[in-house]
Amino acid sequence: MTIYDLKPRFQNLLRPIVVRLYQQGYTANQVTLAALFLSLLTSLILSLFPFTHLYWILPVVLFVRMALNAIDGMLAREHNQKSHLGAIYNELGDIISDIALYLPFCFLPNISKISLLVIFFLTLLSEFIGLLAQTIGASRRYDGPMGKSDRAFVFGAYGLIIALFPSALIWNNALFALMAILLLITCYQRVVRALREIRKIEQSQTK
């Protein structure tokens, strides 16, 4: 189970907004770039002003970014705006936004920078595996337990907690270690399920 599994319900709530944006002439690519710009701007602010009381911004921005990511996908699929350029924007935007939004934690006191770098590496690896699945004929893998939405929830919640209780920064070692383990499991799950999907496809073709 991953937060990504709740996406269909979230999309239903956003559908009226998607329709209005389409009617006003906005495109999926514009929404994707807006989400990227918002992430980079937030990263810049939190990096230049590394104060824990500002980290309430993070869960707000992560929620808005999640909504924008859902909106751009719905515009592309439901309003005939799919494009190769859009697919590139979407994948690159997600990776750049992820790293940008979590990078400011490096500038906070008592943060384990090595642990955070491990998180970044495993984040990139998990998304690479998710994309790699497509090259062998499987679908893009979004399996958890520490997919994009799950990472956003954890970092957003932690950002809010340290904004209210700065002493919670001492939890970072335990939190990042747990995230690293869950990211390793995510990488494993994506490989296994991609291969399982391919086997099912091959079996159906031989019948």
C-alpha positions as CSV (number, residue, x, y, z in Angstrom):
1,M,0.0,0.0,0.0
2,T,1.3,3.4,-0.9
3,I,-0.2,6.9,-0.9
4,Y,-0.1,6.7,-4.7
5,D,-3.0,4.3,-4.5
6,L,-5.2,7.1,-3.3
7,K,-4.5,9.1,-6.5
8,P,-7.8,8.2,-8.3
9,R,-9.8,9.8,-5.4
10,F,-7.6,12.8,-5.4
11,Q,-8.0,13.2,-9.2
12,N,-11.8,13.1,-8.8
13,L,-11.6,16.1,-6.4
14,L,-9.4,18.0,-8.9
15,R,-11.4,17.3,-12.0
16,P,-13.5,20.5,-11.9
17,I,-10.3,22.6,-11.7
18,V,-8.8,20.6,-14.6
19,V,-11.9,21.4,-16.7
20,R,-11.7,25.1,-15.9
21,L,-8.0,25.3,-16.7
22,Y,-8.6,23.5,-20.0
23,Q,-11.4,26.0,-20.9
24,Q,-9.1,28.9,-20.1
25,G,-6.4,27.5,-22.5
26,Y,-3.8,26.3,-20.0
27,T,-1.8,23.2,-21.1
28,A,-0.4,20.2,-19.3
29,N,3.2,21.4,-20.0
30,Q,2.5,24.8,-18.5
31,V,1.2,23.2,-15.3
32,T,4.3,20.9,-15.2
33,L,6.7,23.8,-15.5
34,A,4.7,25.8,-12.9
35,A,5.2,22.9,-10.4
36,L,8.9,22.8,-11.2
37,F,9.3,26.6,-10.7
38,L,7.4,26.5,-7.4
39,S,9.7,23.7,-6.2
40,L,12.9,25.6,-7.2
41,L,11.6,28.8,-5.6
42,T,10.8,27.1,-2.4
43,S,14.2,25.4,-2.3
44,L,15.9,28.7,-2.8
45,I,14.0,30.4,0.0
46,L,14.6,27.6,2.5
47,S,18.3,27.3,1.5
48,L,19.0,31.0,1.8
49,F,17.0,31.3,5.1
50,P,17.7,27.9,6.9
51,F,15.4,28.6,9.9
52,T,13.2,25.8,11.2
53,H,10.2,28.1,11.8
54,L,10.0,28.6,8.0
55,Y,9.6,24.8,7.3
56,W,5.8,25.0,7.6
57,I,6.0,26.1,4.0
58,L,7.3,22.7,2.9
59,P,4.1,20.6,3.5
60,V,2.0,23.4,1.8
61,V,4.2,23.5,-1.3
62,L,4.4,19.7,-1.4
63,F,0.6,19.4,-1.4
64,V,0.3,22.1,-4.1
65,R,2.9,20.3,-6.1
66,M,1.1,17.0,-5.8
67,A,-2.1,18.7,-7.0
68,L,-0.3,20.3,-9.9
69,N,1.3,16.9,-10.9
70,A,-2.2,15.3,-10.9
71,I,-3.6,18.2,-12.9
72,D,-1.0,18.0,-15.6
73,G,-1.5,14.3,-16.0
74,M,-5.3,14.7,-16.3
75,L,-4.9,17.5,-18.8
76,A,-2.6,15.3,-20.9
77,R,-4.8,12.2,-20.7
78,E,-8.3,13.6,-20.7
79,H,-7.9,16.6,-22.9
80,N,-5.6,15.2,-25.7
81,Q,-2.5,17.1,-24.6
82,K,-0.1,14.1,-24.4
83,S,3.3,14.8,-26.1
84,H,6.9,13.4,-26.0
85,L,8.1,16.7,-24.7
86,G,5.5,16.6,-21.9
87,A,6.7,13.1,-20.9
88,I,10.2,14.4,-20.6
89,Y,9.1,17.5,-18.6
90,N,7.1,15.3,-16.3
91,E,9.9,12.8,-15.4
92,L,12.7,15.4,-15.2
93,G,10.4,17.8,-13.3
94,D,9.6,15.2,-10.7
95,I,13.3,14.3,-10.1
96,I,14.5,17.9,-10.0
97,S,11.6,19.0,-7.8
98,D,12.2,16.1,-5.3
99,I,15.9,16.9,-4.9
100,A,15.3,20.7,-4.8
101,L,12.6,20.5,-2.1
102,Y,14.6,18.1,0.2
103,L,18.0,19.7,-0.4
104,P,17.4,22.6,2.1
105,F,17.4,20.1,5.0
106,C,21.2,20.0,4.4
107,F,21.5,23.5,5.7
108,L,19.8,22.9,9.0
109,P,21.8,22.2,12.2
110,N,22.5,18.7,13.4
111,I,21.3,17.1,10.2
112,S,23.1,14.0,9.0
113,K,24.2,15.2,5.5
114,I,25.5,11.7,4.6
115,S,22.2,10.1,5.4
116,L,20.4,12.7,3.4
117,L,22.7,12.1,0.4
118,V,21.9,8.4,0.7
119,I,18.2,9.3,0.5
120,F,18.8,11.4,-2.6
121,F,20.8,8.5,-4.3
122,L,18.1,5.9,-3.5
123,T,15.4,8.3,-4.6
124,L,17.1,8.7,-8.0
125,L,17.7,4.9,-8.2
126,S,14.0,4.1,-7.4
127,E,12.8,6.5,-10.1
128,F,15.3,5.1,-12.6
129,I,14.1,1.6,-11.9
130,G,10.5,2.8,-12.4
131,L,11.4,4.2,-15.8
132,L,13.6,1.3,-16.7
133,A,10.6,-1.0,-16.4
134,Q,9.2,0.6,-19.5
135,T,12.3,-0.3,-21.5
136,I,11.7,-4.0,-21.0
137,G,8.0,-3.8,-21.9
138,A,6.4,-3.3,-18.5
139,S,4.5,-0.3,-17.3
140,R,6.0,2.7,-15.5
141,R,6.4,1.4,-11.9
142,Y,5.2,3.6,-9.0
143,D,5.3,0.9,-6.3
144,G,6.0,1.8,-2.7
145,P,6.5,1.7,0.2
146,M,8.5,4.9,-0.4
147,G,7.4,6.3,-3.7
148,K,7.2,10.0,-4.7
149,S,3.9,10.7,-2.8
150,D,5.2,8.8,0.3
151,R,8.4,10.8,0.3
152,A,6.5,14.0,0.0
153,F,4.3,13.0,3.0
154,V,7.3,12.1,5.2
155,F,9.4,15.2,4.4
156,G,6.3,17.4,4.6
157,A,5.2,16.0,7.9
158,Y,8.8,16.3,9.3
159,G,9.0,19.9,8.0
160,L,5.9,20.8,9.9
161,I,7.0,19.1,13.0
162,I,10.4,20.8,13.1
163,A,8.7,24.2,12.4
164,L,6.6,23.6,15.6
165,F,9.2,21.7,17.6
166,P,12.7,22.5,16.5
167,S,14.1,20.0,18.9
168,A,12.7,17.3,16.7
169,L,15.7,17.8,14.4
170,I,17.5,15.2,16.6
171,W,15.2,12.5,15.1
172,N,16.7,13.0,11.6
173,N,19.2,10.0,11.9
174,A,16.5,7.6,12.8
175,L,14.0,9.0,10.2
176,F,16.5,9.0,7.3
177,A,17.7,5.5,8.2
178,L,14.1,4.2,8.1
179,M,13.5,6.0,4.8
180,A,16.6,4.5,3.3
181,I,15.4,1.0,4.2
182,L,12.0,1.7,2.8
183,L,13.6,3.1,-0.4
184,L,15.6,-0.1,-0.8
185,I,12.5,-2.1,-0.4
186,T,10.8,0.2,-3.0
187,C,13.6,-0.5,-5.5
188,Y,13.3,-4.2,-4.9
189,Q,9.5,-4.1,-5.3
190,R,9.7,-2.2,-8.6
191,V,12.2,-4.7,-10.1
192,V,10.2,-7.7,-8.9
193,R,6.8,-6.4,-10.0
194,A,8.1,-5.2,-13.4
195,L,9.6,-8.7,-14.1
196,R,6.3,-10.3,-12.9
197,E,4.3,-8.1,-15.2
198,I,6.6,-9.1,-18.1
199,R,6.1,-12.8,-17.3
200,K,2.4,-12.4,-17.4
201,I,2.5,-10.6,-20.7
202,E,4.8,-13.4,-22.2
203,Q,2.5,-16.1,-20.8
204,S,-0.6,-14.5,-22.3
205,Q,1.1,-14.2,-25.7
206,T,2.0,-17.9,-25.8
207,K,-1.6,-19.0,-25.1
